[in-house]
Amino acid sequence: MNDKGSWARYERLRKITLVLWAAWFPYVFLLAWWMRGRWDRFPLPLFVFNLIWFLALTVVGLRVGYWPCPRCGKSFFLRFGLFKTRGKECPHCGLRYGSPG
């Protein structure tokens, strides 16, 4: 696997995470407007949609947070389960973000 492909996949997952978060707010406002006084009619579809959104955000967010370093294979952003300073470099091997392994 080339390193450019690894960083490109990371960027794609990061953008998906941001889109999932950003899509939530318009959804809530549109839902509140559309469901005025009708909350008891659609509880199951709302629950299913919210569950799917939450699971998708959780899976993609965990994949982003635990992204493996192209050089050492350990988590690029986490060390001992804690976030390292803004993910500018791997806390294990020192590889800079975006640079080839």
C-alpha positions in Angstrom: 0.0 0.0 0.0 1.4 3.4 -0.9 1.5 6.1 1.7 -0.4 8.7 -0.5 -3.3 6.2 -0.7 -3.2 5.8 3.1 -3.5 9.5 3.7 -6.1 10.0 1.0 -8.3 7.3 2.7 -7.8 9.0 6.0 -8.9 12.4 4.5 -11.9 10.7 3.0 -13.0 9.2 6.3 -12.4 12.5 8.1 -14.6 14.3 5.6 -17.3 11.7 6.0 -17.2 12.3 9.8 -17.6 16.0 9.3 -20.5 15.5 6.9 -22.2 13.2 9.3 -21.9 15.8 12.1 -22.9 18.7 9.8 -25.9 16.8 8.4 -27.3 16.2 11.9 -28.2 19.8 12.7 -30.3 20.5 9.6 -32.0 17.2 10.1 -33.0 18.0 13.6 -34.4 21.4 12.6 -36.3 20.1 9.6 -37.6 17.2 11.7 -38.8 19.5 14.4 -40.6 21.7 11.8 -42.1 18.7 10.0 -43.2 16.8 13.1 -45.0 19.7 14.8 -47.6 17.9 17.0 -47.1 14.5 15.3 -44.4 13.0 17.5 -46.4 10.0 18.4 -47.0 8.9 14.8 -43.5 8.1 13.7 -41.4 6.8 16.7 -39.9 3.7 15.1 -38.6 5.3 11.8 -37.1 8.2 13.8 -35.5 5.7 16.2 -34.1 3.6 13.4 -32.7 6.7 11.5 -31.1 8.1 14.7 -29.6 4.7 15.5 -28.2 4.3 12.0 -26.7 7.8 12.1 -25.2 7.2 15.6 -23.7 3.9 14.6 -22.2 5.3 11.3 -20.7 8.3 13.2 -19.3 6.0 15.9 -17.7 3.6 13.4 -16.2 6.3 11.1 -15.1 8.4 14.1 -13.3 5.4 15.7 -11.6 4.6 12.4 -10.4 8.1 12.1 -9.3 8.3 15.8 -7.4 5.0 15.6 -5.9 5.6 12.2 -2.7 3.5 11.8 0.5 5.2 11.1 1.8 4.3 7.7 5.3 3.8 9.1 4.9 1.9 12.4 1.3 0.7 12.2 0.4 2.1 15.6 -2.3 4.6 16.2 -1.3 7.9 14.6 -3.3 10.1 16.9 -3.5 8.3 20.2 -0.9 7.2 22.7 -2.0 5.1 25.7 -5.6 6.0 24.8 -5.1 9.8 25.1 -5.0 12.2 22.2 -1.6 13.6 21.3 -1.2 17.2 20.4 -3.4 17.8 17.3 -2.0 14.8 15.4 0.8 16.7 13.7 3.1 13.7 14.1 2.9 10.1 15.2 3.5 9.9 19.0 5.3 6.5 18.5 7.7 7.0 15.6 7.6 10.8 14.9 6.3 10.5 11.3 4.9 13.9 10.3 1.2 14.1 9.1 1.0 13.6 5.3 4.6 12.6 4.8 5.5 9.3 3.2 6.4 6.4 5.5 
